[in-house]
Amino acid sequence: MDIGELLREVGGRPVAALDSQTALSGIDGWDSLAMVRLMVKLEQLLDRELGEDELGALVTVGDVQRLIGGS
């Protein structure tokens, strides 16, 4: 799944240009509900439960990309 598509889906709105250093919290309209949706979607994509350390490490777009790529 494309990272832009994923973040648009969980955030519920179009996402501007992203790079790996973009903070999730810096995405227009990003809130705690979007983060929860992201966590659920990632667990579905990876077919496993994410640990607290993994979830706490999701700060930037690059962090999400690495998690998906490392599956």
PQR file with spaces between the fields and no chain letter, atoms N, CA, C, O and H, PARSE charges and radii, in Angstrom:
ATOM       1  N    MET     1       0.851   -1.178    0.000 -0.4000 1.5000
ATOM       2  CA   MET     1       0.000    0.000    0.000 -0.0000 2.0000
ATOM       3  C    MET     1       0.893    1.236    0.000  0.5500 1.7000
ATOM       4  O    MET     1       1.878    1.304    0.736 -0.5500 1.4000
ATOM       5  N    ASP     2       0.541    2.200   -0.826 -0.4000 1.5000
ATOM       6  CA   ASP     2       1.249    3.467   -0.908 -0.0000 2.0000
ATOM       7  C    ASP     2       1.071    4.250    0.394  0.5500 1.7000
ATOM       8  O    ASP     2      -0.035    4.321    0.930 -0.5500 1.4000
ATOM       9  H    ASP     2      -0.259    2.144   -1.423  0.4000 1.0000
ATOM      10  N    ILE     3       2.150    4.835    0.899 -0.4000 1.5000
ATOM      11  CA   ILE     3       2.098    5.534    2.186 -0.0000 2.0000
ATOM      12  C    ILE     3       1.148    6.726    2.140  0.5500 1.7000
ATOM      13  O    ILE     3       0.436    6.982    3.111 -0.5500 1.4000
ATOM      14  H    ILE     3       3.049    4.777    0.464  0.4000 1.0000
ATOM      15  N    GLY     4       1.126    7.456    1.032 -0.4000 1.5000
ATOM      16  CA   GLY     4       0.202    8.585    0.899 -0.0000 2.0000
ATOM      17  C    GLY     4      -1.245    8.138    0.951  0.5500 1.7000
ATOM      18  O    GLY     4      -2.082    8.769    1.597 -0.5500 1.4000
ATOM      19  H    GLY     4       1.704    7.248    0.243  0.4000 1.0000
ATOM      20  N    GLU     5      -1.529    7.041    0.263 -0.4000 1.5000
ATOM      21  CA   GLU     5      -2.879    6.472    0.255 -0.0000 2.0000
ATOM      22  C    GLU     5      -3.277    6.019    1.664  0.5500 1.7000
ATOM      23  O    GLU     5      -4.398    6.261    2.112 -0.5500 1.4000
ATOM      24  H    GLU     5      -0.849    6.529   -0.262  0.4000 1.0000
ATOM      25  N    LEU     6      -2.352    5.368    2.347 -0.4000 1.5000
ATOM      26  CA   LEU     6      -2.607    4.896    3.709 -0.0000 2.0000
ATOM      27  C    LEU     6      -2.930    6.068    4.634  0.5500 1.7000
ATOM      28  O    LEU     6      -3.916    6.025    5.369 -0.5500 1.4000
ATOM      29  H    LEU     6      -1.441    5.171    1.984  0.4000 1.0000
ATOM      30  N    LEU     7      -2.109    7.109    4.602 -0.4000 1.5000
ATOM      31  CA   LEU     7      -2.324    8.247    5.497 -0.0000 2.0000
ATOM      32  C    LEU     7      -3.578    9.027    5.127  0.5500 1.7000
ATOM      33  O    LEU     7      -4.248    9.572    6.005 -0.5500 1.4000
ATOM      34  H    LEU     7      -1.307    7.144    4.005  0.4000 1.0000
ATOM      35  N    ARG     8      -3.901    9.086    3.849 -0.4000 1.5000
ATOM      36  CA   ARG     8      -5.143    9.729    3.407 -0.0000 2.0000
ATOM      37  C    ARG     8      -6.348    8.935    3.924  0.5500 1.7000
ATOM      38  O    ARG     8      -7.334    9.515    4.377 -0.5500 1.4000
ATOM      39  H    ARG     8      -3.357    8.643    3.136  0.4000 1.0000
ATOM      40  N    GLU     9      -6.258    7.607    3.851 -0.4000 1.5000
ATOM      41  CA   GLU     9      -7.349    6.748    4.309 -0.0000 2.0000
ATOM      42  C    GLU     9      -7.591    6.900    5.809  0.5500 1.7000
ATOM      43  O    GLU     9      -8.733    7.069    6.239 -0.5500 1.4000
ATOM      44  H    GLU     9      -5.456    7.135    3.484  0.4000 1.0000
ATOM      45  N    VAL    10      -6.536    6.843    6.600 -0.4000 1.5000
ATOM      46  CA   VAL    10      -6.727    6.899    8.052 -0.0000 2.0000
ATOM      47  C    VAL    10      -6.980    8.312    8.551  0.5500 1.7000
ATOM      48  O    VAL    10      -7.631    8.500    9.579 -0.5500 1.4000
ATOM      49  H    VAL    10      -5.609    6.706    6.251  0.4000 1.0000
ATOM      50  N    GLY    11      -6.468    9.313    7.827 -0.4000 1.5000
ATOM      51  CA   GLY    11      -6.667   10.701    8.235 -0.0000 2.0000
ATOM      52  C    GLY    11      -7.976   11.286    7.758  0.5500 1.7000
ATOM      53  O    GLY    11      -8.437   12.302    8.279 -0.5500 1.4000
ATOM      54  H    GLY    11      -5.939    9.160    6.992  0.4000 1.0000
ATOM      55  N    GLY    12      -8.583   10.641    6.758 -0.4000 1.5000
ATOM      56  CA   GLY    12      -9.885   11.080    6.278 -0.0000 2.0000
ATOM      57  C    GLY    12      -9.858   12.315    5.395  0.5500 1.7000
ATOM      58  O    GLY    12     -10.893   12.947    5.181 -0.5500 1.4000
ATOM      59  H    GLY    12      -8.209    9.816    6.335  0.4000 1.0000
ATOM      60  N    ARG    13      -8.675   12.669    4.874 -0.4000 1.5000
ATOM      61  CA   ARG    13      -8.582   13.826    3.988 -0.0000 2.0000
ATOM      62  C    ARG    13      -7.330   13.701    3.130  0.5500 1.7000
ATOM      63  O    ARG    13      -6.414   12.944    3.452 -0.5500 1.4000
ATOM      64  H    ARG    13      -7.834   12.156    5.047  0.4000 1.0000
ATOM      65  N    PRO    14      -7.304   14.460    2.027 -0.5600 1.5000
ATOM      66  CA   PRO    14      -6.110   14.422    1.174  0.2800 2.0000
ATOM      67  C    PRO    14      -4.866   14.842    1.956  0.5500 1.7000
ATOM      68  O    PRO    14      -4.937   15.660    2.873 -0.5500 1.4000
ATOM      69  N    VAL    15      -3.742   14.273    1.580 -0.4000 1.5000
ATOM      70  CA   VAL    15      -2.475   14.565    2.249 -0.0000 2.0000
ATOM      71  C    VAL    15      -1.574   15.300    1.270  0.5500 1.7000
ATOM      72  O    VAL    15      -1.402   14.876    0.127 -0.5500 1.4000
ATOM      73  H    VAL    15      -3.684   13.608    0.835  0.4000 1.0000
ATOM      74  N    ALA    16      -0.998   16.412    1.734 -0.4000 1.5000
ATOM      75  CA   ALA    16      -0.070   17.181    0.907 -0.0000 2.0000
ATOM      76  C    ALA    16       1.199   16.374    0.682  0.5500 1.7000
ATOM      77  O    ALA    16       1.332   15.257    1.182 -0.5500 1.4000
ATOM      78  H    ALA    16      -1.137   16.756    2.662  0.4000 1.0000
ATOM      79  N    ALA    17       2.111   16.935   -0.057 -0.4000 1.5000
ATOM      80  CA   ALA    17       3.386   16.264   -0.344 -0.0000 2.0000
ATOM      81  C    ALA    17       4.057   15.819    0.953  0.5500 1.7000
ATOM      82  O    ALA    17       4.122   16.564    1.931 -0.5500 1.4000
ATOM      83  H    ALA    17       2.003   17.842   -0.463  0.4000 1.0000
ATOM      84  N    LEU    18       4.543   14.606    0.932 -0.4000 1.5000
ATOM      85  CA   LEU    18       5.171   14.015    2.115 -0.0000 2.0000
ATOM      86  C    LEU    18       6.595   13.611    1.794  0.5500 1.7000
ATOM      87  O    LEU    18       6.920   13.287    0.652 -0.5500 1.4000
ATOM      88  H    LEU    18       4.490   14.001    0.138  0.4000 1.0000
ATOM      89  N    ASP    19       7.435   13.632    2.801 -0.4000 1.5000
ATOM      90  CA   ASP    19       8.737   12.987    2.692 -0.0000 2.0000
ATOM      91  C    ASP    19       8.959   12.211    3.976  0.5500 1.7000
ATOM      92  O    ASP    19       8.153   12.293    4.904 -0.5500 1.4000
ATOM      93  H    ASP    19       7.172   13.895    3.729  0.4000 1.0000
ATOM      94  N    SER    20      10.032   11.468    4.034 -0.4000 1.5000
ATOM      95  CA   SER    20      10.235   10.572    5.173 -0.0000 2.0000
ATOM      96  C    SER    20      10.402   11.314    6.494  0.5500 1.7000
ATOM      97  O    SER    20      10.204   10.729    7.559 -0.5500 1.4000
ATOM      98  H    SER    20      10.686   11.402    3.281  0.4000 1.0000
ATOM      99  N    GLN    21      10.761   12.587    6.439 -0.4000 1.5000
ATOM     100  CA   GLN    21      10.960   13.375    7.658 -0.0000 2.0000
ATOM     101  C    GLN    21       9.686   14.073    8.137  0.5500 1.7000
ATOM     102  O    GLN    21       9.687   14.682    9.207 -0.5500 1.4000
ATOM     103  H    GLN    21      10.922   13.062    5.574  0.4000 1.0000
ATOM     104  N    THR    22       8.615   13.998    7.372 -0.4000 1.5000
ATOM     105  CA   THR    22       7.361   14.644    7.762 -0.0000 2.0000
ATOM     106  C    THR    22       6.823   14.004    9.029  0.5500 1.7000
ATOM     107  O    THR    22       6.611   12.792    9.081 -0.5500 1.4000
ATOM     108  H    THR    22       8.614   13.504    6.503  0.4000 1.0000
ATOM     109  N    ALA    23       6.604   14.822   10.049 -0.4000 1.5000
ATOM     110  CA   ALA    23       6.023   14.321   11.302 -0.0000 2.0000
ATOM     111  C    ALA    23       4.550   14.019   11.081  0.5500 1.7000
ATOM     112  O    ALA    23       3.840   14.796   10.443 -0.5500 1.4000
ATOM     113  H    ALA    23       6.777   15.806   10.007  0.4000 1.0000
ATOM     114  N    LEU    24       4.097   12.898   11.606 -0.4000 1.5000
ATOM     115  CA   LEU    24       2.674   12.572   11.488 -0.0000 2.0000
ATOM     116  C    LEU    24       1.835   13.696   12.088  0.5500 1.7000
ATOM     117  O    LEU    24       0.801   14.068   11.532 -0.5500 1.4000
ATOM     118  H    LEU    24       4.675   12.267   12.124  0.4000 1.0000
ATOM     119  N    SER    25       2.270   14.228   13.206 -0.4000 1.5000
ATOM     120  CA   SER    25       1.520   15.304   13.866 -0.0000 2.0000
ATOM     121  C    SER    25       1.504   16.588   13.040  0.5500 1.7000
ATOM     122  O    SER    25       0.695   17.479   13.300 -0.5500 1.4000
ATOM     123  H    SER    25       3.110   13.926   13.658  0.4000 1.0000
ATOM     124  N    GLY    26       2.385   16.691   12.051 -0.4000 1.5000
ATOM     125  CA   GLY    26       2.436   17.860   11.190 -0.0000 2.0000
ATOM     126  C    GLY    26       1.538   17.758    9.973  0.5500 1.7000
ATOM     127  O    GLY    26       1.423   18.714    9.207 -0.5500 1.4000
ATOM     128  H    GLY    26       3.042   15.967   11.839  0.4000 1.0000
ATOM     129  N    ILE    27       0.904   16.618    9.786 -0.4000 1.5000
ATOM     130  CA   ILE    27      -0.017   16.433    8.666 -0.0000 2.0000
ATOM     131  C    ILE    27      -1.308   17.173    8.990  0.5500 1.7000
ATOM     132  O    ILE    27      -1.880   17.006   10.067 -0.5500 1.4000
ATOM     133  H    ILE    27       0.998   15.841   10.409  0.4000 1.0000
ATOM     134  N    ASP    28      -1.756   17.989    8.047 -0.4000 1.5000
ATOM     135  CA   ASP    28      -2.957   18.792    8.244 -0.0000 2.0000
ATOM     136  C    ASP    28      -4.134   17.920    8.677  0.5500 1.7000
ATOM     137  O    ASP    28      -4.499   16.967    7.989 -0.5500 1.4000
ATOM     138  H    ASP    28      -1.291   18.124    7.172  0.4000 1.0000
ATOM     139  N    GLY    29      -4.721   18.256    9.822 -0.4000 1.5000
ATOM     140  CA   GLY    29      -5.888   17.537   10.319 -0.0000 2.0000
ATOM     141  C    GLY    29      -5.573   16.272   11.107  0.5500 1.7000
ATOM     142  O    GLY    29      -6.486   15.583   11.561 -0.5500 1.4000
ATOM     143  H    GLY    29      -4.424   19.030   10.381  0.4000 1.0000
ATOM     144  N    TRP    30      -4.280   15.959   11.277 -0.4000 1.5000
ATOM     145  CA   TRP    30      -3.910   14.743   12.009 -0.0000 2.0000
ATOM     146  C    TRP    30      -4.296   14.896   13.472  0.5500 1.7000
ATOM     147  O    TRP    30      -4.018   15.928   14.083 -0.5500 1.4000
ATOM     148  H    TRP    30      -3.538   16.520   10.909  0.4000 1.0000
ATOM     149  N    ASP    31      -4.928   13.891   14.031 -0.4000 1.5000
ATOM     150  CA   ASP    31      -5.329   13.936   15.440 -0.0000 2.0000
ATOM     151  C    ASP    31      -5.225   12.537   16.040  0.5500 1.7000
ATOM     152  O    ASP    31      -4.776   11.600   15.380 -0.5500 1.4000
ATOM     153  H    ASP    31      -5.155   13.053   13.534  0.4000 1.0000
ATOM     154  N    SER    32      -5.639   12.410   17.277 -0.4000 1.5000
ATOM     155  CA   SER    32      -5.505   11.119   17.962 -0.0000 2.0000
ATOM     156  C    SER    32      -6.363   10.036   17.302  0.5500 1.7000
ATOM     157  O    SER    32      -5.984    8.865   17.304 -0.5500 1.4000
ATOM     158  H    SER    32      -6.004   13.171   17.812  0.4000 1.0000
ATOM     159  N    LEU    33      -7.492   10.409   16.749 -0.4000 1.5000
ATOM     160  CA   LEU    33      -8.333    9.424   16.072 -0.0000 2.0000
ATOM     161  C    LEU    33      -7.628    8.892   14.821  0.5500 1.7000
ATOM     162  O    LEU    33      -7.703    7.699   14.527 -0.5500 1.4000
ATOM     163  H    LEU    33      -7.799   11.361   16.747  0.4000 1.0000
ATOM     164  N    ALA    34      -6.953    9.765   14.092 -0.4000 1.5000
ATOM     165  CA   ALA    34      -6.199    9.324   12.915 -0.0000 2.0000
ATOM     166  C    ALA    34      -5.085    8.374   13.336  0.5500 1.7000
ATOM     167  O    ALA    34      -4.800    7.402   12.637 -0.5500 1.4000
ATOM     168  H    ALA    34      -6.893   10.734   14.331  0.4000 1.0000
ATOM     169  N    MET    35      -4.461    8.645   14.462 -0.4000 1.5000
ATOM     170  CA   MET    35      -3.393    7.763   14.950 -0.0000 2.0000
ATOM     171  C    MET    35      -3.944    6.390   15.314  0.5500 1.7000
ATOM     172  O    MET    35      -3.316    5.373   15.020 -0.5500 1.4000
ATOM     173  H    MET    35      -4.692    9.435   15.030  0.4000 1.0000
ATOM     174  N    VAL    36      -5.095    6.355   15.941 -0.4000 1.5000
ATOM     175  CA   VAL    36      -5.718    5.072   16.282 -0.0000 2.0000
ATOM     176  C    VAL    36      -6.070    4.314   15.004  0.5500 1.7000
ATOM     177  O    VAL    36      -5.841    3.109   14.907 -0.5500 1.4000
ATOM     178  H    VAL    36      -5.604    7.182   16.180  0.4000 1.0000
ATOM     179  N    ARG    37      -6.625    5.024   14.026 -0.4000 1.5000
ATOM     180  CA   ARG    37      -6.948    4.369   12.747 -0.0000 2.0000
ATOM     181  C    ARG    37      -5.687    3.829   12.084  0.5500 1.7000
ATOM     182  O    ARG    37      -5.702    2.740   11.511 -0.5500 1.4000
ATOM     183  H    ARG    37      -6.811    6.004   14.105  0.4000 1.0000
ATOM     184  N    LEU    38      -4.596    4.589   12.162 -0.4000 1.5000
ATOM     185  CA   LEU    38      -3.331    4.133   11.592 -0.0000 2.0000
ATOM     186  C    LEU    38      -2.868    2.857   12.287  0.5500 1.7000
ATOM     187  O    LEU    38      -2.457    1.902   11.627 -0.5500 1.4000
ATOM     188  H    LEU    38      -4.584    5.474   12.627  0.4000 1.0000
ATOM     189  N    MET    39      -2.932    2.840   13.595 -0.4000 1.5000
ATOM     190  CA   MET    39      -2.508    1.655   14.343 -0.0000 2.0000
ATOM     191  C    MET    39      -3.323    0.426   13.927  0.5500 1.7000
ATOM     192  O    MET    39      -2.761   -0.645   13.700 -0.5500 1.4000
ATOM     193  H    MET    39      -3.266    3.616   14.130  0.4000 1.0000
ATOM     194  N    VAL    40      -4.622    0.579   13.829 -0.4000 1.5000
ATOM     195  CA   VAL    40      -5.494   -0.540   13.444 -0.0000 2.0000
ATOM     196  C    VAL    40      -5.166   -1.000   12.027  0.5500 1.7000
ATOM     197  O    VAL    40      -5.066   -2.200   11.769 -0.5500 1.4000
ATOM     198  H    VAL    40      -5.079    1.449   14.013  0.4000 1.0000
ATOM     199  N    LYS    41      -5.002   -0.056   11.114 -0.4000 1.5000
ATOM     200  CA   LYS    41      -4.714   -0.401    9.721 -0.0000 2.0000
ATOM     201  C    LYS    41      -3.367   -1.110    9.597  0.5500 1.7000
ATOM     202  O    LYS    41      -3.244   -2.087    8.858 -0.5500 1.4000
ATOM     203  H    LYS    41      -5.084    0.919   11.324  0.4000 1.0000
ATOM     204  N    LEU    42      -2.359   -0.621   10.319 -0.4000 1.5000
ATOM     205  CA   LEU    42      -1.052   -1.269   10.282 -0.0000 2.0000
ATOM     206  C    LEU    42      -1.119   -2.689   10.823  0.5500 1.7000
ATOM     207  O    LEU    42      -0.491   -3.593   10.272 -0.5500 1.4000
ATOM     208  H    LEU    42      -2.460    0.172   10.920  0.4000 1.0000
ATOM     209  N    GLU    43      -1.869   -2.891   11.893 -0.4000 1.5000
ATOM     210  CA   GLU    43      -2.012   -4.243   12.433 -0.0000 2.0000
ATOM     211  C    GLU    43      -2.701   -5.162   11.442  0.5500 1.7000
ATOM     212  O    GLU    43      -2.354   -6.339   11.341 -0.5500 1.4000
ATOM     213  H    GLU    43      -2.379   -2.156   12.341  0.4000 1.0000
ATOM     214  N    GLN    44      -3.678   -4.635   10.706 -0.4000 1.5000
ATOM     215  CA   GLN    44      -4.342   -5.429    9.680 -0.0000 2.0000
ATOM     216  C    GLN    44      -3.382   -5.761    8.542  0.5500 1.7000
ATOM     217  O    GLN    44      -3.327   -6.902    8.083 -0.5500 1.4000
ATOM     218  H    GLN    44      -3.959   -3.679   10.788  0.4000 1.0000
ATOM     219  N    LEU    45      -2.622   -4.755    8.085 -0.4000 1.5000
ATOM     220  CA   LEU    45      -1.682   -4.965    6.984 -0.0000 2.0000
ATOM     221  C    LEU    45      -0.584   -5.953    7.351  0.5500 1.7000
ATOM     222  O    LEU    45      -0.184   -6.783    6.534 -0.5500 1.4000
ATOM     223  H    LEU    45      -2.667   -3.828    8.458  0.4000 1.0000
ATOM     224  N    LEU    46      -0.100   -5.858    8.586 -0.4000 1.5000
ATOM     225  CA   LEU    46       0.996   -6.711    9.027 -0.0000 2.0000
ATOM     226  C    LEU    46       0.507   -8.045    9.580  0.5500 1.7000
ATOM     227  O    LEU    46       1.303   -8.957    9.804 -0.5500 1.4000
ATOM     228  H    LEU    46      -0.425   -5.184    9.250  0.4000 1.0000
ATOM     229  N    ASP    47      -0.792   -8.158    9.800 -0.4000 1.5000
ATOM     230  CA   ASP    47      -1.421   -9.363   10.332 -0.0000 2.0000
ATOM     231  C    ASP    47      -0.827   -9.769   11.682  0.5500 1.7000
ATOM     232  O    ASP    47      -0.573  -10.943   11.950 -0.5500 1.4000
ATOM     233  H    ASP    47      -1.438   -7.418    9.619  0.4000 1.0000
ATOM     234  N    ARG    48      -0.616   -8.749   12.521 -0.4000 1.5000
ATOM     235  CA   ARG    48      -0.129   -8.992   13.877 -0.0000 2.0000
ATOM     236  C    ARG    48      -0.391   -7.755   14.728  0.5500 1.7000
ATOM     237  O    ARG    48      -0.625   -6.661   14.213 -0.5500 1.4000
ATOM     238  H    ARG    48      -0.822   -7.795   12.304  0.4000 1.0000
ATOM     239  N    GLU    49      -0.347   -7.954   16.023 -0.4000 1.5000
ATOM     240  CA   GLU    49      -0.508   -6.848   16.955 -0.0000 2.0000
ATOM     241  C    GLU    49       0.821   -6.119   17.094  0.5500 1.7000
ATOM     242  O    GLU    49       1.875   -6.749   17.175 -0.5500 1.4000
ATOM     243  H    GLU    49      -0.157   -8.843   16.441  0.4000 1.0000
ATOM     244  N    LEU    50       0.768   -4.806   17.122 -0.4000 1.5000
ATOM     245  CA   LEU    50       1.987   -4.020   17.294 -0.0000 2.0000
ATOM     246  C    LEU    50       2.266   -3.813   18.774  0.5500 1.7000
ATOM     247  O    LEU    50       1.347   -3.610   19.567 -0.5500 1.4000
ATOM     248  H    LEU    50      -0.089   -4.295   17.056  0.4000 1.0000
ATOM     249  N    GLY    51       3.535   -3.866   19.136 -0.4000 1.5000
ATOM     250  CA   GLY    51       3.935   -3.645   20.512 -0.0000 2.0000
ATOM     251  C    GLY    51       3.972   -2.168   20.858  0.5500 1.7000
ATOM     252  O    GLY    51       3.980   -1.315   19.970 -0.5500 1.4000
ATOM     253  H    GLY    51       4.282   -4.031   18.492  0.4000 1.0000
ATOM     254  N    GLU    52       3.996   -1.868   22.140 -0.4000 1.5000
ATOM     255  CA   GLU    52       4.038   -0.483   22.598 -0.0000 2.0000
ATOM     256  C    GLU    52       5.255    0.253   22.060  0.5500 1.7000
ATOM     257  O    GLU    52       5.156    1.420   21.680 -0.5500 1.4000
ATOM     258  H    GLU    52       3.990   -2.561   22.861  0.4000 1.0000
ATOM     259  N    ASP    53       6.397   -0.412   22.025 -0.4000 1.5000
ATOM     260  CA   ASP    53       7.613    0.216   21.512 -0.0000 2.0000
ATOM     261  C    ASP    53       7.459    0.585   20.038  0.5500 1.7000
ATOM     262  O    ASP    53       7.876    1.663   19.615 -0.5500 1.4000
ATOM     263  H    ASP    53       6.477   -1.360   22.334  0.4000 1.0000
ATOM     264  N    GLU    54       6.856   -0.316   19.259 -0.4000 1.5000
ATOM     265  CA   GLU    54       6.648   -0.041   17.838 -0.0000 2.0000
ATOM     266  C    GLU    54       5.703    1.134   17.652  0.5500 1.7000
ATOM     267  O    GLU    54       5.951    2.017   16.831 -0.5500 1.4000
ATOM     268  H    GLU    54       6.517   -1.192   19.603  0.4000 1.0000
ATOM     269  N    LEU    55       4.625    1.142   18.413 -0.4000 1.5000
ATOM     270  CA   LEU    55       3.649    2.226   18.292 -0.0000 2.0000
ATOM     271  C    LEU    55       4.243    3.566   18.723  0.5500 1.7000
ATOM     272  O    LEU    55       3.991    4.593   18.094 -0.5500 1.4000
ATOM     273  H    LEU    55       4.423    0.425   19.081  0.4000 1.0000
ATOM     274  N    GLY    56       5.021    3.551   19.785 -0.4000 1.5000
ATOM     275  CA   GLY    56       5.646    4.770   20.270 -0.0000 2.0000
ATOM     276  C    GLY    56       6.685    5.320   19.310  0.5500 1.7000
ATOM     277  O    GLY    56       6.997    6.510   19.341 -0.5500 1.4000
ATOM     278  H    GLY    56       5.226    2.717   20.296  0.4000 1.0000
ATOM     279  N    ALA    57       7.219    4.459   18.459 -0.4000 1.5000
ATOM     280  CA   ALA    57       8.240    4.873   17.503 -0.0000 2.0000
ATOM     281  C    ALA    57       7.651    5.460   16.223  0.5500 1.7000
ATOM     282  O    ALA    57       8.396    5.924   15.359 -0.5500 1.4000
ATOM     283  H    ALA    57       6.965    3.492   18.433  0.4000 1.0000
ATOM     284  N    LEU    58       6.344    5.444   16.092 -0.4000 1.5000
ATOM     285  CA   LEU    58       5.710    5.987   14.886 -0.0000 2.0000
ATOM     286  C    LEU    58       5.543    7.500   15.031  0.5500 1.7000
ATOM     287  O    LEU    58       4.521    7.984   15.517 -0.5500 1.4000
ATOM     288  H    LEU    58       5.740    5.067   16.793  0.4000 1.0000
ATOM     289  N    VAL    59       6.561    8.224   14.603 -0.4000 1.5000
ATOM     290  CA   VAL    59       6.578    9.679   14.735 -0.0000 2.0000
ATOM     291  C    VAL    59       6.555   10.359   13.372  0.5500 1.7000
ATOM     292  O    VAL    59       5.910   11.394   13.201 -0.5500 1.4000
ATOM     293  H    VAL    59       7.392    7.830   14.209  0.4000 1.0000
ATOM     294  N    THR    60       7.255    9.780   12.406 -0.4000 1.5000
ATOM     295  CA   THR    60       7.349   10.379   11.076 -0.0000 2.0000
ATOM     296  C    THR    60       6.804    9.429   10.005  0.5500 1.7000
ATOM     297  O    THR    60       6.556    8.250   10.260 -0.5500 1.4000
ATOM     298  H    THR    60       7.779    8.939   12.545  0.4000 1.0000
ATOM     299  N    VAL    61       6.628    9.970    8.822 -0.4000 1.5000
ATOM     300  CA   VAL    61       6.205    9.166    7.680 -0.0000 2.0000
ATOM     301  C    VAL    61       7.230    8.056    7.431  0.5500 1.7000
ATOM     302  O    VAL    61       6.859    6.929    7.104 -0.5500 1.4000
ATOM     303  H    VAL    61       6.829   10.928    8.616  0.4000 1.0000
ATOM     304  N    GLY    62       8.509    8.374    7.585 -0.4000 1.5000
ATOM     305  CA   GLY    62       9.568    7.382    7.400 -0.0000 2.0000
ATOM     306  C    GLY    62       9.446    6.217    8.374  0.5500 1.7000
ATOM     307  O    GLY    62       9.724    5.070    8.023 -0.5500 1.4000
ATOM     308  H    GLY    62       8.811    9.290    7.850  0.4000 1.0000
ATOM     309  N    ASP    63       9.031    6.518    9.596 -0.4000 1.5000
ATOM     310  CA   ASP    63       8.841    5.444   10.591 -0.0000 2.0000
ATOM     311  C    ASP    63       7.765    4.461   10.116  0.5500 1.7000
ATOM     312  O    ASP    63       7.921    3.248   10.249 -0.5500 1.4000
ATOM     313  H    ASP    63       8.805    7.449    9.882  0.4000 1.0000
ATOM     314  N    VAL    64       6.688    4.991    9.568 -0.4000 1.5000
ATOM     315  CA   VAL    64       5.602    4.131    9.060 -0.0000 2.0000
ATOM     316  C    VAL    64       6.108    3.333    7.858  0.5500 1.7000
ATOM     317  O    VAL    64       5.834    2.138    7.744 -0.5500 1.4000
ATOM     318  H    VAL    64       6.562    5.977    9.459  0.4000 1.0000
ATOM     319  N    GLN    65       6.846    3.992    6.963 -0.4000 1.5000
ATOM     320  CA   GLN    65       7.386    3.296    5.799 -0.0000 2.0000
ATOM     321  C    GLN    65       8.307    2.154    6.203  0.5500 1.7000
ATOM     322  O    GLN    65       8.234    1.065    5.636 -0.5500 1.4000
ATOM     323  H    GLN    65       7.069    4.963    7.055  0.4000 1.0000
ATOM     324  N    ARG    66       9.171    2.400    7.182 -0.4000 1.5000
ATOM     325  CA   ARG    66      10.086    1.349    7.643 -0.0000 2.0000
ATOM     326  C    ARG    66       9.333    0.175    8.242  0.5500 1.7000
ATOM     327  O    ARG    66       9.698   -0.979    8.019 -0.5500 1.4000
ATOM     328  H    ARG    66       9.230    3.286    7.643  0.4000 1.0000
ATOM     329  N    LEU    67       8.281    0.463    9.004 -0.4000 1.5000
ATOM     330  CA   LEU    67       7.494   -0.601    9.616 -0.0000 2.0000
ATOM     331  C    LEU    67       6.828   -1.454    8.545  0.5500 1.7000
ATOM     332  O    LEU    67       6.836   -2.682    8.631 -0.5500 1.4000
ATOM     333  H    LEU    67       7.985    1.401    9.186  0.4000 1.0000
ATOM     334  N    ILE    68       6.262   -0.816    7.555 -0.4000 1.5000
ATOM     335  CA   ILE    68       5.596   -1.549    6.475 -0.0000 2.0000
ATOM     336  C    ILE    68       6.621   -2.319    5.654  0.5500 1.7000
ATOM     337  O    ILE    68       6.388   -3.469    5.283 -0.5500 1.4000
ATOM     338  H    ILE    68       6.255    0.182    7.485  0.4000 1.0000
ATOM     339  N    GLY    69       7.742   -1.692    5.374 -0.4000 1.5000
ATOM     340  CA   GLY    69       8.784   -2.329    4.570 -0.0000 2.0000
ATOM     341  C    GLY    69       9.457   -3.481    5.280  0.5500 1.7000
ATOM     342  O    GLY    69       9.977   -4.396    4.642 -0.5500 1.4000
ATOM     343  H    GLY    69       7.931   -0.757    5.675  0.4000 1.0000
ATOM     344  N    GLY    70       9.447   -3.435    6.610 -0.4000 1.5000
ATOM     345  CA   GLY    70      10.096   -4.468    7.394 -0.0000 2.0000
ATOM     346  C    GLY    70       9.226   -5.663    7.669  0.5500 1.7000
ATOM     347  O    GLY    70       9.642   -6.600    8.351 -0.5500 1.4000
ATOM     348  H    GLY    70       9.025   -2.692    7.128  0.4000 1.0000
ATOM     349  N    SER    71       8.011   -5.637    7.139 -0.4000 1.5000
ATOM     350  CA   SER    71       7.071   -6.739    7.411 -0.0000 2.0000
ATOM     351  C    SER    71       7.417   -7.980    6.637  0.5500 1.7000
ATOM     352  O    SER    71       6.728   -8.993    6.754 -0.5500 1.4000
ATOM     353  H    SER    71       7.674   -4.876    6.585  0.4000 1.0000
